[in-house]
């Protein structure tokens, strides 16, 4: 069975009490499906509390961010090694980290390597800006970000990486990518993985799509050939809408 993955990125929303109440509400609504992996990425300060509350058969947890060194004199940072036993996944290279906080390919490849050495699955986000898209640079950006993010990943470890294609121009803008464009981008991703790691890795690596997905569009994106799941932003903060997304994705694989 080809398990689909749905990641809910809560970003900088919901305090401790709100997160707990929302998780309780979700747990009442979401049915456990063996064919689905549902991953919640709350704010980092709520992770430990939610890890004690969550039903791990129903949901897994992910970090939105972390520092790539395992320990040291880095005031204010949280390392991925400190999150072992709390999260099973970690988002790396999200466009907001790249474009707002200035994370470079060097930072991102170090973070990917840090997750793998700590037995946590990285969700490596890649995608082009509006200017890059308009200049027909989508394939170039995808290839460069894959090479940059995976530079420290061996052929033995690449199967433990998830790639999330999130075109920057489609995140929270209402300017949605059409499924045809998503399919082209996913083919480019798998082609580059084939070039870097071989045919087997290209077929087996999980590729997600993210970008202004809601309950109306989720089924269309989940049905795109080569797409193994979705990375959801704002819609994941609405329990009813997120539950609808989960059920619509599940219907695609029944």
C-alpha positions, 0 to 999 in steps of 0.5 A, a space after each residue: 500500500 502506498 501510504 499518503 502523508 499529510 503534514 499540518 504546519 501550524 506556523 506561529 499560531 496557537 498558544 499552549 492551551 489553544 494547541 492542547 484544545 485543538 489537538 483534542 478537537 482533532 483527535 475527536 474528528 480524525 479517523 485513524 487510517 493505516 494508509 495515511 500518516 498525519 503529521 502535526 507541526 506546532 510551535 516548538 514550545 508546545 511540542 513536549 506538552 503535546 507529545 504527552 497528549 497525542 495518540 501516536 497511532 493517530 498523529 506524529 509530531 514534527 518540529 518547524 525549526 531547530 539548530 543544526 548543532 547537537 549542543 553547545 553555546 548557542 543561546 536561544 536555540 533548540 537542537 534536533 537532538 534535544 527533540 529526539 523522543 518528542 518529534 519523528 519529523 522536522 521541516 527543513 528549508 521552508 520558504 519562510 526560513 529561506 526568505 524571511 530568516 535568510 537561511 542558506 543552502 549551507 544551513 539547510 544541508 547542515 539541518 538535513 544531515 542533523 536530522 538524519 544522524 538523530 534518526 528524525 525524518 527531514 521534510 525538505 522544502 523547495 520551490 521557486 519565487 514568483 520572479 523565478 517562475 516568470 523567468 522560466 527558472 523553476 527547474 533550475 531552482 528545483 535542481 539547485 535547491 535539491 543539490 544544496 539541501 542533499 549535499 551531505 546525504 548519502 545514497 544509503 540515507 536519501 530514502 529517509 528524506 521527504 521532499 516538499 514542493 512548495 512554490 513560494 508564489 502559491 503560499 498564502 497568496 491565493 494564486 494557486 498552482 494548477 495540478 498540471 504545473 505541480 506534476 511537471 515540478 514533481 517530474 523534475 524533482 524525481 529526475 534530479 533525484 535519479 541523476 543524483 542517486 539512481 532510479 530506485 531512489 527516484 521512484 521510492 522517495 516521497 514527494 509532497 505538494 504544498 501551497 494554499 491547499 484547502 478542502 476544495 483543492 486537496 483531492 485534486 492535488 493528492 491525485 497528481 501523479 508522483 505526489 505522495 501527500 500534502 503540506 498544509 498551512 492555514 487550512 490545518 488550523 481549522 479542525 473541520 477543514 483539516 478533517 475534510 482534507 484528510 478524508 478526501 486524501 484517503 478516498 484517493 487511495 481506497 
